[in-house]
Amino acid sequence: MLTVYCEKMNQTGLSASAFGLIGILIGAIIGLFTAYFTQRWQHKNALDLERNRNQIKLFTDFALSDLLKFIDEEIDYIQRLYAKEMGVEMEDVDYSGLHRHQLAKYKALISMFDDAKLEKQFDDLLEVRAEFLLQENKNVREKLSYDPTEIVENAAKAAGKIKIALFHHCSIK
């Protein structure tokens, strides 16, 4: 097959140097197209990486640190309620949850992530306080009728799950 093509090329009347130039031109064109599409692909990937980096920076700088601080304050608050329930009450300690005065801000930050599961976990963490405040905590024998340690442990687990979900949202996917 190759000999047939070579014979046809010899019959065209082009000189050997012309065949060499045609080969060089075809090789250069293939090389240029390959380089162009490779550079285009790399540029597109670099833009995607930069977009992801900027999005993560926005979340970490403006949302993540505030949310993590609020979650830690909520866990501290639940811990204080637990201590109060166990009879260790201190003066000048916030038992009313003053950090919740900015709750709407934190709910708005959570909704930025557009994750219904994360919002549900956050709402569940916020409802732990109600378990302390609304429970019938004494039975007839003046003993606790529920285990407040279990409530604190569940709150800590919920906070951990929220933090993991937040870190997953702020990492490159």
N, C-alpha and C positions, 0 to 999 in steps of 0.2 A: 504494500500500500504506500509506504513511504517513497519507494522508488518511482511510483506513478506520479506522486506530487512533485518530486524533484525533477522528473522529466518534463512535466507541464510547466514548471517554473523556468526551465532552460528554454522552452519554446516561446516564452513571452518576449524574449528579446532584451531583457534587462541585464545589466552587467552585474557582476558579483558584488561590487561596491554598493549598487542600488539595493540589492537584497539585504546586505548588511545594514544599510540605513533604515530600510523598512522594518527589519527586526528590532533595531534599536528604538525606533519610534513606537512600535507596538509594545515593547517592554517598558518604555518610559510612560506610556499612557496607562498601562496596567498598574505600574508602580504608583503613579499619581492618583489614580482612582482609589487604590488600596490605602494610600496614606491619607487621602481626604476623608474616606469613610471611617478610618480608624481614629483620626483626630476629631471628627464629628461625634463619634460614639464616646470618646473620652471627655469631650467638652460637655456633652449632655449628662454624663455620669457625675462630672465635677459640679455642675449646676445643681443636680439632685442632692449631692452630699452637702453642698453649701446651704441649700434650702433647709435640709434636715437639721444641720448644725445651728442655723439661725432660729429655727422653731424650738429646738431643745434649749438653746440659750435663753430665749424668751420665757419658756416655761420654768426653767430653773431659777432665773434671776427674779422673776416677778411673781410666780405662783408657788413653786415648790417649797421654797424656804418658809414662806408665810404659812402654807398649809401644814408643813411638818411641825412648825412651832405651835400652831393651834392644836394639832393632834396631841402633841406632848403636853400642852396645858390642860387639855381635856382629860388625859390619863392622870395627870397630877391631881386634877379636881376629883376624879373618881376615887383616887387613892385617899384623898382627904375625907371624902364621904365614907369610905370604908373604915378609916381610922376612927371617925366620929361614931360610926355604928358599933365599933368594937370598944367604945368607951374612952378613946384617947382623943379628947377635944382640946384644942389649943386656942389661946386668945390671939387676936389680930391675924386670923387666918380666914381666907375667903371660902366660905361654905355656900355662898349663893351663886357662884359661877359668873363672876363679873367679866371673864374673858368672852362670854357668850354675847356680849353687847354688840359685837361685830360679826355675828353669825351669818348675816345675809351676805357679807363680803366673802366669807369663806365658802358659802354655798355657791356663790357666783363663780369663784375660782374652780371649784370642783366641777361645775357644769361646763367649764371651758374644755374639759377633756372629752366631753361628749360620749360618756360611758355610763350607761344606766346601771350596770353592776357596781361600779365605783360609787355612784351617787347613793345607791341602796346601802352599801357598806358604811358610808359616811353617816347616813341617817340612822342606821342601826347603832353606830357608836354613840350618836347623840342621845339615843333613847335609853342608854344604860343608866343615866342619871335618874330617870323615872323609876327604874327598878329599885333604887335605894329610897327614893322619896315616897313612892306609892305602895311599897310592900307593907304588908302587915307583919312587923318584925318581931312581935312578941306573942307567944302563945300563952296558954293558961299557966304554965309553970315558970314564966318569966325567962324562957330560953329562946334563942333565935329559932324561928320556924323555917328559915332558909339559910343557905350558906353564902354570906357576902363575899367570901374568898373566891368562890366560883364565879360570881359576877365580875369581880376585878380581873380574874384570869381571862374570862371571855372578852372583856373590854380590851385587855392587852393583846389578845390574839387578833381581835378585829382591827385594832390600830396597826398591828404588824402587817395584816393583809392589805390595808389601805396604803401603807407606805410602800409595800412591794408593788402594788398596782401603779402607784404614782411613779416609781422608778422605772417601771416598764414603759409607761407612757412617755417618759423623758429620755428614753434610750433609742438609738437608731434601730429601726426595724428592718 
